[in-house]
C-alpha cells in the first residue's frame, strides 16, 4: 500500500511538470496570436524568436517548480527516514505524523500508517515484557516450594510421604503452567489454522458432560447445558475445544458450592453466528476488570484460594479471535459472571 501511494505521488508530480510546460507553451502562443505577432510557419520552424519565448518560459517554470517540489517532497521523506531509523533501533515510541504539519497528501497517509505500525509494535513489546515478568514470577513460586519441600525432607526424613505429595502437586502445577504457556505461544505465533468441519453444539455437550461429572464428584456443583440443534463450522477442533473448556472450567471453579453453571447456545437469526453464554454464581469481578481478566496471569483480589495458572481466559480469547469470533465478560444479575462467545459458521481469514 505504501508503495502504491508513493507511486501515485510520483505520477502526480510528473503530471504537474508536464502541465506546467504545456501551459507555458500554450500561454505564450495564445498571447502572440492575440497581439497579432505570430510569424509565418517557415519562421516558426527555423528556430526563430517566437519558439524561444515559450521554451525559455517553460524552462523558467520548471526551474521554479522543480526546487519547490523537491523541497516539498524531501522534507517529509527525511522525517520518515528518521522515524524508520529509530524504529530499527527499537524505539517504538517514535511518531512521525506530528512532524507533517497538517499535510493531507499520500506522504501524510504513509506517516499515519507508520505511526500505527509503531504503536502496535510498542504495545506488543510492552505486553511481551510484562508477560515475561509474569512467567518468571509464576515459575519461581512452585520452584521455591519444591526447593523448600526438598529441604524439609532432608532435615526430617519422617515427613517423606507429606513432602513427596507436596513435590508431586508442585510438579503438576509446573507441568500445567508449561502446557498452557505452549498453547498460548502457539496461538500468538499462529500463521494458519488447520480447519475441519465440526459440530460445535456436539462439542459443547461433550465438554459440559465432563465438567459436570467432575463438578458433582469433587465440588458439589453442577453444569447444565441448553444447546439444541446443530452448528457445523470450519474450525480447528482442538483449539476451539480448549477455548470452551477453559471458560466452562473457570466458571466451575468460581461458582458457589451447591450452585450450577448454566450454558446456553443459540444460533443468531440476524447473522447466523453461534452465541454461547456461560453463567456462574461466583463472586464475580469488579466491573473495571471485565476486560483485564483476559490478560495472562491476571489475578482478582480474593481468588488466591482457587488453583490455576491464570492463562485459561487468555487462551480462550485468542482461540476465539483466530476463528473470527469474540468473547466478552459481564456481571450477572444476582451475583456471578456471564461469559458470552460469538462464533461465525464460516470464519474469515484472521490468522494473524
Order of alpha helices (4+ residues) and beta strands (2+ residues): alpha-alpha-alpha-alpha-alpha-beta-alpha-beta-beta-alpha-beta-beta-alpha-beta-beta
